[in-house]
Amino acid sequence: MNIKPIRTEQDYTASMARIDELWGAEIGTPEGDELEVLALLVSTYEDEHAPMPPSAPTEAIKFRMDQQA
């Protein structure tokens, strides 16, 4: 496992490709641990570089209603 911070779009793309390779790895295995760490790093990178704008309250309510149906 060679984990490093995600600082660039290239790092992000490589991390996403590695996540695809590791997808389905069993929890508690070295591959599962690598997947978990990469997912956290990717999530942090996405939060910092592509934050989602807040949705209108009506859109949030509609989304929730659609989930319940």
N, C-alpha and C positions, 0 to 999 in steps of 0.2 A: 504494500500500500504506500503510494507516494502522494500524499495529500499536501496541497499548498493553497494559500488564499486565492480567491478568484478576483483578479484586479482588472482584467480586460475582457473585451467581447470574445477574443480568441480563447482565453481561459474558460469563459462561460460555455462556449461551444464545445470545447474538449470535455468539460465536466458533464455536460448534457449527454454527449456520446458515451461516456463511461457509465453514466447512470443507466442508459439504455442497455448496455452490456450486462450490467449487474442486476437489472430488474428481475425480481423473483428470487433473489438470493435469500437463503434461510437466515432468519434472525439468530444472532449469536455466533455466526461464522465470520471468518475474516472478510469475506465478500459482503456479507450482510452489514458488518460494521462499516466497511468502506462506503457502501450505499447510503447508510444513515448519515455519515459525516458529510458526504458530498451533497446530499439533499439539503442539509442545514446550510451549507455554504452557498448553494445555489439560491435558496430561499432568501438569505441575507443579501446576496448580490441583486436579486430581482427587486427586493424591497427598496434598496438604495438607488437603483438605476432605472427602474420602470415602475414607480409607485402607481397603484390604481387610484384614480380620482374617486372621491366619495360619490356615492350614488344618491339620487334623489330619494327621499323617504318613500314616495309612492312606488318607485322601482323596487326598492328593497321589500316592501310589503307584497307586491305582485310576485316577485321571485319566490318569496316564502310560501305564498298561497299555491303557486305552481308546484312547489316541492311536496306539498301536502296532498295534492290531488292524485 
